[in-house]
Amino acid sequence: MEEIMISKLSEFMDYVEKLPKEFMVSRGQGNKLHSLLPGALRKDASGNFKYTRQSIAYFLNEFKVNSHNYMKRPSDIENNYEWMIYGQHYGIPTRLLDFTTSHIISLMFAVESAFEDKESEDGVVWFLDPIKLNNESCYRSQIITLSDNENISLDNCNGPIVIQGRKLNKRINAQSGLFIYFQDSSDALENIIKREDILKKVIIKQECKRDILVSLYSMGIGMTQIYPELSSVAKDIIMKENIKQYLREE
């Protein structure tokens, strides 16, 4: 797969402008070495799945049983897939992988840790044509919307599929989030999809991440924009001070 190298925000914006409009969803990652796999299907150093099917089902069922006292309206969650979306938000391993319809949000995810001492890898933004992927996997020419009005079984497909549900929390709404649902024991998306008319890859150079993050903050894009929570207010305060010091040193 061809890899485009990006070193500036302007280069990224230029790439997005020239990108075919069908590539309407994307995902940013701080480490280009991380595969496109959801938490429930990740493997250990020996190549074995970390979780069994029984464990994955147990995690979700236990979350459903024990979360009610901490939710305002648990009865609002309409089906098992929505429980997955909600549980994933709080760290439950599921077969869902987050994507977004906002490419600038994806770029922010790729560079958000630029000022952390452990930051040492190139980032990556993956661009996806969701319609072609769903055509490949389930012969559907649309992003599948979760709804009680249609009896959908996502496990009857031939591969990963793009789905969207209701915006169940502020973070999903802020991030313009949607998901890829993986079949049981699936391989990483980049190993399944080799076609560049479905999946594209842009590398964010590690040494350029700070400059790109500075540019994003200058445009008003910070932690509170992608994580609308009180803790993000503190992160933005610290980040802005880091940026000031970085610019002085430059």
Summary of the structure (lengths in Angstrom):
residues: 250
radius of gyration: 18.7
end to end distance: 35.2
largest distance: 58.4
contacts: 722
relative contact order: 0.20
helix: 44%
strand: 16%
